[in-house]
């Protein structure tokens, strides 16, 4: 069920966003509908965010695809995710780098537990999830080759920046009144290069 819708969505995103084969394959592989509350499953392959409970949302598929592309990772790279939510974005990342290479931090205990169960059920049980303050990252798993945030922050948190290796990448929605999608390249003394990739609207980081 939903395979045709998933394929059509991924093909449409590939045409519109100029995605790499790895990103398209990841979008085709992950069943978004299993991460969506049952009453909204018929909307799972519409390209828009949907509520997942606890005041949070699952990101629109095009945003997940764009962030995956900007992260520029490959098999075996260690990736830190801030904001597990329902686990969908982590699963897409796992399709690129391997589930054992994804480390995700979620503020909400309920969402963390639900994501863990969903990911385990559909074959992504090796993704590591912990409940905590995502602004602190996950220092025990560092260094990471890349990190991304699924919640908006005023600036990239210093602990997350410190946990990504020199030459690594961070992708995050940054801003308060107006958010921009930022891609930062990490250098020995912090952010070495920074580019912006359009206006976005994410839920804000919770404290």
C-alpha positions, -999 to +999 in steps of 0.1 A: +000+000+000+011+036-008+041+024-029+029+041-061+023+074-042+058+072-026+074+066-060+055+094-076+064+118-049+101+109-050+102+112-088+085+146-086+110+159-060+139+146-081+127+167-111+119+198-091+149+198-067+176+182-088+183+155-062+211+130-063+204+094-069+212+086-032+186+111-019+160+099-044+166+063-034+163+072+003+130+090-003+116+060-022+128+035+004+112+050+036+075+045+041+064+080+053+029+068+060+039+046+090+053+077+107+020+096+103-009+092+128-034+068+113-062+094+107-038+114+084-022+085+065-040+092+033-022+126+033+012+110+039+025+115+004+012+150+000+042+174+000+034+192+033+041+189+070+016+170+091+009+170+129+024+141+148+012+150+183+028+169+212+026+201+192+052+188+167+051+180+129+066+157+104+085+178+079+073+182+043+090+156+021+107+182-001+123+197+030+136+164+042+150+158+007+166+192+004+183+188+039+195+153+030+210+167-002+227+197+016+241+174+043+263+158+016+270+125+034+277+090+023+277+055+036+295+052+069+294+089+079+283+095+114+254+119+116+238+137+146+202+146+144+186+172+167+148+166+169+138+130+163+101+138+161+084+107+146+117+093+133+110+098+095+139+121+088+163+098+107+152+069+086+158+088+054+193+097+067+199+061+076+192+050+041+222+071+030+247+065+058+235+033+075+212+031+105+241+024+129+256+057+119+226+079+130+224+094+165+192+113+173+182+135+203+146+142+211+133+165+238+099+148+242+100+114+261+068+103+244+080+112+209+114+095+215+096+063+227+072+063+198+099+069+172+121+042+187+092+017+184+083+027+149+119+026+136+124-008+152+093-022+137+103-013+101+139-022+102+158+008+114+163-004+150+201+004+149+194+041+148+204+054+183+178+077+200+181+094+233+158+118+251+173+151+262+181+187+253+191+187+217+210+219+222+237+199+240+240+174+212+252+139+220+289+142+231+294+105+237+290+098+200+313+126+187+330+134+165+303+134+138+308+139+101+276+160+099+247+172+120+213+186+112+185+202+132+148+196+126+138+226+148+146+262+144+173+278+166+185+314+170+220+302+161+236+268+157+242+256+193+279+257+203+279+221+216+266+208+183+292+228+164+319+214+186+308+178+181+311+180+143+346+173+129+367+199+110+354+198+075+320+185+085+286+199+076+257+213+097+223+220+082+197+239+103+168+263+102+182+294+118+164+325+130+136+338+153+113+362+135+123+349+101+140+315+096+165+306+069+178+272+060+216+274+067+244+251+056+275+255+076+309+240+069+329+235+101+365+247+105+390+244+133+378+275+149+340+271+144+320+279+112+344+283+083+317+289+056+280+295+057+254+296+029+216+301+031+191+282+011+158+300+013+131+309+039+117+281+059+092+276+088+100+250+114+088+244+150+113+261+174+137+242+196+121+233+229+138+240+263 
